[in-house]
């Protein structure tokens, strides 16, 4: 959806300092974003600067319906009373419409499309991108999932200038913060969304007044890719650490899964933090072992205050929420009550 602007702003002239940086305390912003993680940033920018329009993906069919569903960013823009642009591509027509809003700066957070040089040339104060990783680590589409999958002790938000190569632009700011080993992709996404909002406002202000100092990315780049359901299949011969991280990284989607009596079974929650799981805190011993002859994937017991114990490659992992295919998610006690053969069964192939 494209809507032409009916009126032009002023002459659009932007003064610069001695270093050539544009000086404009209220830059006219085009915000580009699509999922819910980007909404707090949009709201914060709109409260601090003139956001002249919002660029987001076209409405798509819902997960369980053919009815077209607007993106969370579109819904937020409507609430804020901002013009919404939803082009299928960023070619000539889209560029002309964007240009008619006379934006000074592009701010992007999880938009979902790449920007070409002609599109980026529309912004006199440049274009910046918010990326939830410690760049150059975690470039690509799934940085939050891979932060958890890697068992990292810290997460980060990077604000970078947009460059021709994906996520390779100079760094304007990084916010690095600790993780406690209980985060899921869902909860870490919420944390990033809230932390990114004031950081974005600060950097936009600094860019518009020429106060920013950028630096090239340094170190070896790592890359992420779109997550698939197949990647969430658990292998019980993995370590406690790998299984724990997998369960948390793939929640809320696609959910880590195995099979129980031939039926897909999602494991949706672990009972403790990663550090506790690896130290065997519940049993007051380090790395609790699996009895000889017990195969990985064996459901060993259910214990009050802990959950369900499942044997894995180097010990026992405790889980506390499960979901059989086609059923609702359950706490472990309720699941056992409804599946009397679960304790002692063997999960997976």
Buried (B, 14 or more C-beta within 10 A) or exposed (E): EBEEBEEEEEEEEBEEEEEEBBEBEEBBBBBBBBBBBBBBBBBBBBEBBBBBBBBBBEBEEEEEEEEEEBBBBBBBBEEBEBBBBBBEEBEEEBBEBBBBBBBBBBBBBBBEBEBEEEBBEBBBBBBBBBBBBBBBBBBBBBBBBBBBBEBBEEBBBBBBBBBEEBBBBBBBBBBEEEBEBBBBBEBBBBBBBEBBBBBBBBBBBBBBBBEBEBEEBEEEBBBBEEBEEEBBBBBBBBBBBBBBBBBBBBBEEBBBBBBBEEEBBBBBBBBBBBBBBBBBBBBEEEEBEBEEEEEBBBBBEBBEEBBBBBBBBBBBBBBBBBBBEEEEBBEBEEBBEEBEEBBEEBBBE
